[in-house]
Amino acid sequence: MVETAAELLGALPLDEVPVPLRRFARFERRKRAKLAGQHIAALLERDERFRARVGEAERETHPDLAAAVEDGAVPAAADPVRVAVLGYLLRPDGWDLLVENARAELERSASLTEGERAERRIAELRAELTSARASRGADIERMRGEFREAKAEISELRRKLHEARAKAKAEGERADEMAERTERELAEARDARVTAEKELRRLRVRLERAEAGTEAAKRAAREGRNIDDVRLRMLLDSLVDAAQGVRRELALPSTIGRPADLVTGADAALPPHRALPGRALSDGDPQLLDRLLQLPGVHLVVDGYNVTKTGYGDLTLADQRARLLSGLGGLAAQTRAEVTCVFDGAELDAPVATVAPRGVRVLFSQPGQTADELIGELVRAEPGGRAVVVVSSDREVQDAARRAGARPVPSPLLLRRLGRS
């Protein structure tokens, strides 16, 4: 009872602990039961509330035995001390008789003679001996089984050892044969090496002779080429002198404007241009625009808004124009091609302030005129035979450019070329 009450004191809030026991509440459980034992026993005797709380704690620990004590049907095998504790704490009817029976049972247990204890001990030892004999018999059977398994395993290991020895002997004989064959092959390899070195020296001599012959042939070719270069230069100088003579005869000025500078919206009917190189390439070939920009005197006409709306249509029109013209300026500087960028200005209320990069001509269509029409005029204004490239993904612009003899190029090819720049 004291141990149960001491355990309960440590779990109760301090204000619920009885006043006489509060100074022991914070002690360790065993120390609390030892030092406050007399105080706890006295309080259990006179404080019914505290005794009931301790009884509830004991009931939670042994619910079935507590119910049997309260019903008056205590099991015969129940611990008499535990029955006395529950009877004292719960105080059912006849609880004092439960305590007295527990006391009598304890006295009977204490009055057992030494002979009875010895007989009990002998019986226990006999039972242990019987169990040991049975266990020994099982161990002997187990060890016999293990012995048989070990014997079989030893036989198997001996068989494997015999096989391994036979295999090792065979492998040794095979290794000796391989060593002999290797020696023979090494001797053959040495002989082959000597023969190969002789052949190599012979081939080196032939190679030196061939290189000497090649060098002589190159010298002869260079001499023949020098003669051809001199003849070609003489012909070229003659053509240049003839062209200068024609220029002086016709009194042509040394510097003239470009045909595109004269386009103001007039519909000029001029002969079609010659076919440009690169027509064998498809419109989607990435090399098409590079091949066309390598042509001498090429004029690149760009459909401005068609290109910008294809590449960066999320920007404002001013930002689109600025970005495209910046890229075209770099392209003109790299290729030295004549570049004209055309924007649709029919819907603009006022002129647009645009700074054109060096080498790039910027044109806006006049009121009542579309950018497509202005591009057509630019193409038709060029003289027959000049290379003209029109950049646009508009089907009508491409068809009109083909009819006029220009080479149309899709807008994505120009955007890809500007991206590389």
C-alpha positions as CSV (number, residue, x, y, z in Angstrom):
1,M,0.0,0.0,0.0
2,V,2.8,2.4,0.9
3,E,4.5,1.7,-2.5
4,T,1.3,2.4,-4.4
5,A,0.6,5.6,-2.5
6,A,4.2,6.8,-2.9
7,E,3.9,6.2,-6.7
8,L,0.6,8.2,-6.7
9,L,2.2,11.1,-4.8
10,G,4.6,11.7,-7.7
11,A,1.8,11.9,-10.3
12,L,-0.6,14.2,-8.4
13,P,-0.4,18.0,-8.7
14,L,1.1,19.6,-5.6
15,D,-2.1,21.3,-4.6
16,E,-3.9,17.9,-4.6
17,V,-1.3,16.2,-2.4
18,P,-2.3,15.9,1.3
19,V,-0.6,18.6,3.4
20,P,1.3,16.2,5.6
21,L,2.9,14.5,2.6
22,R,3.7,17.5,0.4
23,R,7.3,17.7,1.6
24,F,7.8,14.2,0.4
25,A,6.1,14.7,-3.0
26,R,9.3,15.7,-4.8
27,F,11.4,12.9,-3.5
28,E,12.4,10.0,-5.8
29,R,9.9,7.2,-5.6
30,R,11.9,4.7,-3.6
31,K,13.2,7.3,-1.3
32,R,9.6,8.7,-0.9
33,A,8.3,5.2,0.1
34,K,11.2,4.7,2.5
35,L,11.1,8.1,4.3
36,A,7.4,8.8,4.2
37,G,6.2,5.2,4.9
38,Q,4.9,5.8,8.4
39,H,3.2,9.1,7.4
40,I,1.5,7.4,4.4
41,A,0.3,4.5,6.5
42,A,-1.1,6.8,9.1
43,L,-2.8,9.0,6.5
44,L,-4.3,5.9,4.8
45,E,-5.9,4.9,8.1
46,R,-7.6,8.2,8.9
47,D,-8.1,9.9,5.5
48,E,-10.8,8.1,3.5
49,R,-10.5,10.4,0.5
50,F,-6.7,9.7,0.1
51,R,-7.3,6.0,0.7
52,A,-10.0,6.0,-2.0
53,R,-7.6,7.6,-4.5
54,V,-4.9,5.1,-3.7
55,G,-7.5,2.4,-4.1
56,E,-8.5,3.7,-7.6
57,A,-4.8,3.6,-8.6
58,E,-4.6,-0.1,-7.4
59,R,-7.9,-0.8,-9.2
60,E,-6.5,0.5,-12.5
61,T,-3.4,-1.8,-12.0
62,H,-5.5,-5.0,-11.2
63,P,-9.0,-4.4,-12.5
64,D,-10.1,-8.0,-12.6
65,L,-8.9,-8.8,-9.0
66,A,-10.4,-5.6,-7.7
67,A,-13.8,-6.5,-9.2
68,A,-13.6,-10.0,-7.7
69,V,-12.8,-8.5,-4.2
70,E,-15.8,-6.1,-4.4
71,D,-18.1,-9.0,-5.5
72,G,-16.8,-11.3,-2.7
73,A,-15.6,-14.0,-5.2
74,V,-11.9,-14.0,-4.7
75,P,-10.1,-16.6,-6.8
76,A,-8.4,-19.4,-4.8
77,A,-5.1,-18.8,-6.6
78,A,-5.0,-15.1,-6.0
79,D,-2.1,-13.5,-4.1
80,P,-3.2,-13.2,-0.5
81,V,-1.2,-10.0,0.0
82,R,-2.7,-8.3,-3.1
83,V,-6.2,-9.4,-1.9
84,A,-5.6,-7.9,1.5
85,V,-4.3,-4.6,0.0
86,L,-7.4,-4.3,-2.3
87,G,-9.7,-5.2,0.6
88,Y,-8.1,-2.6,2.9
89,L,-8.2,0.2,0.3
90,L,-11.6,-0.5,-1.3
91,R,-13.3,-1.5,2.0
92,P,-16.0,-3.8,0.6
93,D,-18.3,-5.8,2.9
94,G,-16.2,-8.2,4.9
95,W,-12.9,-6.6,4.1
96,D,-11.5,-7.2,7.5
97,L,-12.1,-11.0,6.9
98,L,-10.0,-10.7,3.7
99,V,-7.2,-9.2,5.6
100,E,-7.4,-11.8,8.4
101,N,-7.4,-14.7,5.7
102,A,-4.3,-13.2,4.1
103,R,-2.6,-13.0,7.5
104,A,-3.5,-16.7,8.2
105,E,-2.2,-17.8,4.8
106,L,1.0,-16.0,5.3
107,E,1.5,-17.7,8.7
108,R,0.8,-21.1,7.1
109,S,3.4,-20.5,4.5
110,A,5.9,-19.5,7.1
111,S,5.3,-22.6,9.2
112,L,6.4,-25.1,6.5
113,T,9.1,-27.5,7.9
114,E,12.6,-27.9,6.6
115,G,11.6,-31.4,5.5
116,E,8.8,-30.2,3.3
117,R,11.1,-27.6,1.7
118,A,13.7,-30.3,1.1
119,E,11.1,-32.6,-0.5
120,R,10.0,-29.8,-2.7
121,R,13.6,-29.1,-3.6
122,I,14.2,-32.8,-4.4
123,A,11.1,-33.0,-6.6
124,E,12.3,-29.8,-8.4
125,L,15.7,-31.4,-8.9
126,R,14.2,-34.6,-10.2
127,A,12.1,-32.7,-12.7
128,E,15.2,-30.8,-13.8
129,L,17.1,-34.1,-14.1
130,T,14.4,-35.6,-16.2
131,S,14.3,-32.5,-18.4
132,A,18.1,-32.6,-18.7
133,R,18.1,-36.2,-19.7
134,A,15.5,-35.6,-22.4
135,S,17.4,-32.5,-23.6
136,R,20.7,-34.6,-23.6
137,G,19.0,-37.3,-25.7
138,A,17.8,-34.7,-28.2
139,D,21.3,-33.1,-28.3
140,I,22.9,-36.6,-28.9
141,E,20.5,-37.2,-31.8
142,R,21.2,-33.7,-33.2
143,M,25.0,-34.3,-32.9
144,R,24.7,-37.7,-34.6
145,G,22.8,-36.0,-37.5
146,E,25.5,-33.3,-37.7
147,F,28.2,-36.0,-37.6
148,R,26.6,-37.8,-40.5
149,E,26.3,-34.5,-42.5
150,A,29.9,-33.6,-41.7
151,K,31.0,-37.1,-42.9
152,A,29.1,-36.7,-46.1
153,E,30.5,-33.2,-46.6
154,I,34.1,-34.5,-46.0
155,S,33.5,-37.2,-48.7
156,E,32.3,-34.5,-51.1
157,L,35.3,-32.3,-50.3
158,R,37.6,-35.2,-50.9
159,R,36.0,-35.9,-54.3
160,K,36.3,-32.2,-55.2
161,L,39.9,-32.2,-54.1
162,H,40.7,-35.1,-56.3
163,E,39.0,-33.4,-59.3
164,A,40.8,-30.2,-58.6
165,R,44.2,-32.0,-58.5
166,A,43.4,-33.7,-61.8
167,K,42.3,-30.4,-63.3
168,A,45.4,-28.7,-62.1
169,K,47.6,-31.4,-63.6
170,A,45.9,-31.0,-66.9
171,E,46.2,-27.2,-66.8
172,G,49.9,-27.5,-66.0
173,E,50.4,-29.8,-69.0
174,R,48.4,-27.3,-71.1
175,A,50.5,-24.4,-69.9
176,D,53.7,-26.2,-70.8
177,E,52.3,-26.8,-74.3
178,M,51.4,-23.1,-74.6
179,A,54.8,-22.1,-73.5
180,E,56.5,-24.2,-76.2
181,R,54.1,-22.8,-78.8
182,T,54.7,-19.3,-77.6
183,E,58.5,-19.8,-78.0
184,R,58.0,-21.0,-81.5
185,E,55.7,-18.0,-82.3
186,L,58.3,-15.6,-80.9
187,A,61.0,-17.1,-83.0
188,E,58.8,-16.8,-86.1
189,A,57.9,-13.2,-85.1
190,R,61.6,-12.3,-84.9
191,D,62.2,-13.7,-88.4
192,A,59.2,-11.8,-89.7
193,R,60.4,-8.6,-88.0
194,V,63.8,-8.9,-89.8
195,T,62.0,-9.4,-93.1
196,A,59.6,-6.5,-92.5
197,E,62.5,-4.1,-91.7
198,K,64.2,-5.1,-94.9
199,E,61.0,-4.4,-96.8
200,L,60.5,-1.1,-94.9
201,R,63.9,0.1,-95.9
202,R,63.2,-0.8,-99.5
203,L,59.8,1.1,-99.4
204,R,61.5,4.1,-97.9
205,V,63.9,4.3,-100.8
206,R,61.0,4.1,-103.2
207,L,59.1,6.8,-101.2
208,E,62.0,9.1,-101.4
209,R,62.2,8.6,-105.1
210,A,58.5,9.2,-105.4
211,E,58.6,12.4,-103.3
212,A,61.5,13.7,-105.5
213,G,59.4,13.0,-108.6
214,T,56.4,14.7,-107.1
215,E,58.4,17.8,-106.1
216,A,59.7,18.0,-109.7
217,A,56.1,17.7,-111.0
218,K,54.9,20.4,-108.7
219,R,57.7,22.8,-109.8
220,A,56.8,22.1,-113.4
221,A,53.1,22.7,-112.6
222,R,53.9,26.0,-110.9
223,E,55.9,27.1,-113.8
224,G,53.1,26.3,-116.2
225,R,50.5,28.0,-113.9
226,N,52.6,31.2,-113.8
227,I,52.5,31.3,-117.5
228,D,48.7,30.9,-117.5
229,D,48.4,33.6,-114.7
230,V,50.4,36.0,-116.8
231,R,48.1,35.4,-119.8
232,L,45.0,35.8,-117.7
233,R,46.3,39.0,-116.2
234,M,47.0,40.4,-119.6
235,L,43.4,39.6,-120.8
236,L,42.0,41.1,-117.6
237,D,44.0,44.3,-118.0
238,S,42.8,44.5,-121.6
239,L,39.2,44.3,-120.4
240,V,39.7,46.9,-117.7
241,D,41.3,49.3,-120.2
242,A,38.5,48.7,-122.7
243,A,35.9,49.4,-120.0
244,Q,37.7,52.6,-119.0
245,G,37.8,53.6,-122.6
246,V,34.0,53.1,-123.0
247,R,33.4,55.1,-119.8
248,R,35.5,58.0,-121.2
249,E,33.8,57.7,-124.6
250,L,30.3,57.9,-123.0
251,A,31.4,60.6,-120.6
252,L,29.9,58.6,-117.6
253,P,30.4,60.2,-114.2
254,S,32.7,58.3,-111.8
255,T,30.0,58.1,-109.1
256,I,26.3,57.5,-109.7
257,G,23.3,56.8,-107.5
258,R,21.4,53.6,-107.0
259,P,18.3,52.7,-108.9
260,A,16.4,52.3,-105.7
261,D,17.1,55.9,-104.8
262,L,14.9,57.0,-107.7
263,V,11.8,54.9,-106.7
264,T,9.0,57.3,-105.6
265,G,5.9,55.1,-106.4
266,A,6.0,55.2,-110.2
267,D,5.2,51.9,-111.9
268,A,8.2,51.4,-114.2
269,A,8.0,48.5,-116.7
270,L,11.5,47.2,-117.1
271,P,12.9,44.0,-118.6
272,P,13.0,41.0,-116.2
273,H,16.2,40.2,-114.3
274,R,18.4,37.2,-115.0
275,A,18.1,34.1,-112.9
276,L,20.2,34.2,-109.7
277,P,22.5,31.5,-108.6
278,G,21.1,29.4,-105.8
279,R,17.8,28.5,-107.4
280,A,18.7,24.8,-107.0
281,L,18.5,25.3,-103.2
282,S,15.1,25.1,-101.5
283,D,13.5,28.1,-99.8
284,G,14.1,26.5,-96.4
285,D,17.8,25.7,-97.0
286,P,19.9,27.6,-94.3
287,Q,22.7,28.1,-96.9
288,L,20.4,29.9,-99.4
289,L,20.7,33.4,-98.0
290,D,24.5,33.1,-97.4
291,R,25.0,32.0,-101.0
292,L,22.9,34.9,-102.3
293,L,24.7,37.5,-100.2
294,Q,28.0,36.4,-101.7
295,L,26.9,37.6,-105.2
296,P,28.7,40.8,-106.4
297,G,26.6,43.9,-106.2
298,V,23.6,42.1,-104.7
299,H,20.6,44.2,-103.6
300,L,18.7,42.9,-100.5
301,V,15.1,44.2,-100.3
302,V,13.5,43.4,-96.9
303,D,9.7,43.3,-96.2
304,G,10.2,45.0,-92.7
305,Y,7.0,44.2,-90.8
306,N,6.7,40.7,-92.3
307,V,10.2,39.9,-90.8
308,T,9.6,41.6,-87.4
309,K,6.2,40.0,-86.8
310,T,7.6,36.6,-87.7
311,G,10.6,37.0,-85.3
312,Y,9.5,39.3,-82.5
313,G,5.9,40.3,-82.9
314,D,5.4,40.8,-79.2
315,L,7.3,44.1,-79.3
316,T,5.9,47.5,-80.2
317,L,6.2,48.6,-83.8
318,A,9.0,51.1,-82.9
319,D,11.0,48.4,-81.1
320,Q,10.5,46.0,-84.0
321,R,11.8,48.5,-86.5
322,A,14.8,49.4,-84.2
323,R,15.8,45.8,-83.7
324,L,15.5,44.9,-87.4
325,L,17.4,47.9,-88.6
326,S,20.2,47.3,-86.0
327,G,20.6,43.7,-87.4
328,L,20.5,44.9,-91.0
329,G,23.2,47.4,-90.3
330,G,25.6,44.7,-89.1
331,L,24.7,42.5,-92.0
332,A,25.4,45.3,-94.5
333,A,28.8,45.9,-92.9
334,Q,29.7,42.3,-93.1
335,T,28.6,41.5,-96.6
336,R,28.8,45.0,-98.2
337,A,25.5,44.4,-99.9
338,E,23.0,47.1,-100.8
339,V,20.2,46.8,-98.2
340,T,16.7,48.4,-98.5
341,C,14.1,47.9,-95.7
342,V,10.5,48.7,-96.6
343,F,7.8,49.4,-94.0
344,D,4.1,49.9,-94.6
345,G,3.4,53.6,-93.9
346,A,0.0,53.9,-95.5
347,E,-1.8,54.0,-92.1
348,L,0.6,56.4,-90.4
349,D,-0.7,59.9,-89.6
350,A,2.7,61.5,-89.5
351,P,6.3,60.7,-90.7
352,V,8.1,58.3,-88.5
353,A,11.5,59.4,-87.0
354,T,13.8,56.5,-87.9
355,V,17.6,56.5,-87.7
356,A,18.8,54.2,-90.5
357,P,22.2,52.5,-89.9
358,R,25.0,53.1,-92.3
359,G,24.5,51.0,-95.5
360,V,20.8,50.5,-94.9
361,R,18.1,52.4,-96.8
362,V,14.7,52.8,-95.0
363,L,11.5,53.5,-97.0
364,F,7.9,53.8,-95.9
365,S,5.1,53.3,-98.4
366,Q,3.1,56.5,-99.4
367,P,-0.5,57.0,-98.4
368,G,-2.7,54.7,-100.6
369,Q,0.3,52.5,-101.4
370,T,1.2,49.2,-99.7
371,A,4.7,48.0,-98.8
372,D,4.2,45.1,-101.2
373,E,3.6,47.5,-104.1
374,L,6.7,49.6,-103.1
375,I,8.8,46.4,-103.0
376,G,7.6,45.5,-106.5
377,E,8.7,49.0,-107.7
378,L,12.1,48.6,-106.2
379,V,12.6,45.3,-107.9
380,R,11.4,46.5,-111.3
381,A,13.6,49.6,-111.0
382,E,16.8,47.5,-111.0
383,P,18.7,47.0,-114.3
384,G,18.4,43.6,-116.0
385,G,21.2,41.3,-114.9
386,R,21.6,42.7,-111.3
387,A,21.2,40.2,-108.4
388,V,18.1,41.2,-106.4
389,V,17.0,39.3,-103.3
390,V,13.5,39.9,-101.7
391,V,13.0,38.7,-98.0
392,S,9.4,38.1,-97.2
393,S,7.1,35.1,-96.3
394,D,4.1,36.8,-98.0
395,R,3.1,34.5,-100.9
396,E,2.0,37.4,-103.1
397,V,5.3,39.2,-102.6
398,Q,7.3,36.1,-103.4
399,D,5.3,35.4,-106.6
400,A,5.7,39.0,-107.7
401,A,9.5,38.8,-107.0
402,R,9.8,35.7,-109.1
403,R,7.9,37.2,-112.0
404,A,10.2,40.2,-111.9
405,G,13.3,38.0,-111.9
406,A,14.3,38.5,-108.2
407,R,15.0,35.6,-105.8
408,P,12.5,35.4,-102.9
409,V,13.8,34.2,-99.5
410,P,11.6,33.4,-96.5
411,S,11.7,35.7,-93.4
412,P,13.0,32.9,-91.0
413,L,16.2,32.6,-93.0
414,L,17.0,36.3,-92.5
415,L,16.2,36.0,-88.8
416,R,18.5,33.0,-88.4
417,R,21.3,34.9,-90.2
418,L,20.8,37.9,-88.0
419,G,20.9,35.7,-85.0
420,R,24.3,34.3,-86.0
421,S,25.6,37.8,-86.4
